[in-house]
């Protein structure tokens, strides 16, 4: 399966032609510059100055700038010191980076340019907070971000022959850098360039011969070549239409045939459109171990995932429903009153709402209603913050990760790598509704996973388009 955290490489032909493409602009060749010496633009040396946000996103970032030099201000090390304790991914990233720098420096001084290990790699150093003639602290005020700006400005003054680029995932910091005539870019390694063209998991085919659709209805399957010349991605879904009828179909990765998809309910929840039907099919298919469901609010992502998991409760020992805790106003949850349960309850409430909805499909005296209550009492069904799962081995469970757009690619990889035998992992979310600082629709873990895992026989994806919560909710999505 594709590695969800594997760093994409610049294509060999582009690297050969420019030798200066970088992760900060991995999809673009370096722009020509006017230099004192008439030299080819691709020979201009670059120095990338990294902000703390880049390190917390990817601790191996300094190794991804090819032949160019990389530097970090001493302020970044000071900020990383505040993140080294804890169990969140950002704490892990901070610790890993600190260990790497310790190993890299060994007996050397970090204020010296140290060679980065690897062929065609540049050098690395730590920049001290020496203000240049243009003082960001004096202009913007005394805070860490502005000291980082000063370090980059000082490097620009010391190395006028090089192009100094500040790399940060903080949009405001990029804007301030540009206001000081300092080139600034986002860290783009792992970013999805075409979000609008992101894999949707299903297509509609018009003008399919009526006899093919009849064959699918009668036999339940047919040869793929009868419908399309080129086989589609594994586990891809279709709405097949002829001039008088239509059918839902699925390209089976194992049999390499098109199979009929029936409209089935999951623990009392009935699909209301074709995409929801596809989602339930993928979520309940035992051969598909990794599923992503993407869609705007009200499309039923979490509800379908939870209902499908309950439908398969006999096949797994436990069901985990988890979501990342994104603190309000970027404050740690420790500032909230009460014990840990009281602090976390507001974040878990949307998950409980979905569970209550499923329960309410049945009367309080029914076996299904009581079964959910028993599963909660016996901890067969667990609703928990995602941080509590870290370090565990996930065997014989269905693991649903809600709001997965708030995860980094590395966090997604960490979760999937915990999967043991007979485990199914489901990620749900809306890639346009990001609550985590420094992530966007291109760089979040859900988008990255959808792009990298497509066409794998263990994976299926469905994008839900139609809101089914209520007509009022649809009004908000469509008009506001």
Buried (B, 14 or more C-beta within 10 A) or exposed (E): EBEBBEBBBBEEEBBEEBBBBBBBBBEBBBEEEEEEEEEEBEEBEBBBBBBBBBBBBBBBBBBBBBBBBBBBBBBBBEBBEEBEEBEBBBBBBBBBBBEBBEEBBEEEEBEEBBEBEEEEBBBBBBBEBBBBEBBBBEEBEEEBBBBBBBBBBBBBEEBEEBBBBBBBBBEEBBEBBEEBEBBBBBBBBBBBEEBEEBBBBBEEBEEBEEEBBBBBEEEEBBEBEBBBEEBBBBBBBBBBBBEEEBBBBBBBBEEEBBBBBEBEEBBBBEBEBBBBBBBBBBBBBEEBBBBBBBBBEBBBBBBBBBBBBBBBBEEBEBBBBBBBBBBEEEEEBEEBEEEEEEBBEEBBEEBEEBBEBBBEBBEEEEEBBEBBEEBEEEEBBBBBBBBBBBEEEBBEBBBBBBBBBBBBBBBBBBBBEBBEEBBBBBBBBBBBEBEBEBBBBBBBBBBBBBBBBBBBBBBBBBBBBBBBBEEEBBEBBEEE
